Amino acid sequence: MVLLSLAANSTHPNQHATLEPETTTVKPTARPLPLFVLNLFVFTLIVVALGNSPLLAADRGTLVREAILYLSPDTTSNKLAQIERGRELILLDRSPKWLHVEALLGSPTPDPAFVFEDEDRGKTVSGWVLDTGVVWASTPNGDRILFGAAVDSEEEASRRHGRRGAAQDALRLYHRVYDIFPNSPLAGEGLYRAADIQWQVEKADTQSRPSAREKEAYLREGIEEQSMKQVMKKFPDSKWAQLAAFHLIDNKLCGDWQASSKCPEKEADIYEKYVKEYPQSPAAAEALYNAASRRAALIEIYKTEEQPKKTELSKNQAIALAQQLISQYPQSDWASRGQTLLFLVQQGVPTYGNAIQ
């Protein structure tokens, strides 16, 4: 508008002041802003004003303790549910000593604790919990608090008479480290440890089934791989991704070899390939030992199949792999086991079957 007023009062450079006709400056009428523009402006101001609000920064959290969800902010009101450690909370409102939250609760069987991209399992219940033991995204050292609580629960689960449900508590808490603090240095390890707990539980379950003894891997019910694949996707260049890749080998292994050379041959190849792809992996030494032990087992299996050339080849391969293990990973327990394996193979002691010298 200022530019428009100046233009109305300006003179052409070729005109003389004495010849300039008298003019009247007409000020433009200001038009009201459209309603949608005003609404957008107000919304922008609100976003900017609340951008650093603790409420918005801490709208998602979780518990490091068990809690009762009440109908109203009063311990004498109706109890709606019991919330386990690691369950996700969405903050709706606050009052003195109380939090109005939306809690995601899992169905009792099976426990849908581990989720991936979103919380799409279980049911959601709104209610009030006491404002204690809740970690939000804005909680100082919140990632370390959750990780420590997860370690405590995992330790509790390992005890003979540990707290019931402690393993699932640990799984959820580890996952929340990644979920609530995705940029934390502990996020990758948290996601992996959650996946590892789930993997071990499912592995024990699958191995207890009759199909676990099937020779071919495709005849057995495999372990759910999504959790491990998520670790590899989210942290592709980390040791946690390398460990996740090692777990996935379980689904490729035979059940019972049934004294056939096909299974140990395939498995040895798989483990050797893993070591070549991930030589710096924390699981590389174990993979190398597994490959060497299978080559050693093939020595006896090829004897029963009357394949002397393959028997000698397997012996040489087992020795080479054991020596590589000892040389490449000397400080690991697997190197010590490799030393024992090397001694037995060089002495001609069978490492597979029931043969007694």
Secondary structure, DSSP 8 states (H G I E B T S, - for coil): -HHHHHHHH---TTS-GGG---------------HHHHHHHHHHHHHHHHTT-HHHHTSEEEESS-EEEESSSSTTS-EEEEE-TT-EEEEEEEETTEEEEEEEE--SSS-----SSS--SSEEEEEEEESSSEEETTSTTHHHHHHHHHHHHHHHHHSTT--TTHHHHHHHHHHHHHHH-TTSTTHHHHHHHHHHHHHHHHHHHHHTSGGGG-SSGGGS-----HHHHHHHHHSTTSHHHHHHHHHHGGGGS-S--TT-SHHHHHHHHHHHHHHHH-TTSTTHHHHHHHHHHHHHHHHHHHHHTT-HHHHHHHHHHHHHHHHHHHHHSTTSHHHHHHHHHHHHHHHT---SSS---
